[in-house]
Amino acid sequence: MNENSKARATALTLSIIHKIALFLAMTIICLPGLWIVLASFRPTVEIMAKPPVWVPQDLSFDAYVAMFSGVGQGGIPVIEYFRNSLIISVTSTVIALAIGMAGGYAFARFRFRAKSAIFLGLMLTRTVPGIALSLPLFFVYSRLGIIDTHFGLIMAYVALNVPFTIWLIDGFFRQVPKDLAEAAQIDGCTRWQAFWQVEFPLAGPGIASSGIFAFLTSWNEFALASQLTRSVNSKTLPVGLLDYTAEFTIDWRGMCALAVVMIIPALVLTFIVQKHLVSGLTSGAVKG
């Protein structure tokens, strides 16, 4: 066997090992989600069985039927929870993106006093976990009278997402050469037109990536929502999971069914923007 054949065999072996490792990693990552989906179809006896029952023996849609048939009849108000989650997540994401684009563009393009210190301060605010903010926010919101409102949660999520969106969008705008905007201005565009017609489209994948991360953060957040909501008028889907808990029992199948309902919109949105998401993550991986 010559050297070329050995090299090809080695490359093939490494490729196979790499694919097997990726498959095992993806299996481990996807296993909890798959378990939730299966648990929503199986009886509680199988869910709580020890040792675990890996292959379901009795599948049914009872949890989903009970969830949606009880809408408006004293059951779990999943439609209201879904509506609240959608309103709060979309609104907070749009506001966070608007502020993030302005802040990210400013940090990427302009020089001003204490720029590094301000940027570092914004990033440090993101290191504080949401659960640590729940008690102070509760006292502030109770004084302002905005507990159990959409407005209160939207403001909390905007504050939570803005530092991250500024940081991420800043990296993408740094990848867009300044010369393009300057050339557009020489051709007669205003600075605003140069931004929207030249720089914004090129940074679009990064902005889409920031948007999907901000939306998922708001959609899945539980700690703040559980402290700042009280009624069906403002509770989100993660908080709605608590409706399946009682003093001595937990309806695991119903809880998993509602979790599946939560996962579906996030998956759909991810598939819709996955092209922009992947290109955005790869193009913003290295800062200039």
Order of alpha helices (4+ residues) and beta strands (2+ residues): alpha-alpha-alpha-alpha-alpha-alpha-alpha-alpha-alpha-alpha-alpha-alpha-alpha-alpha
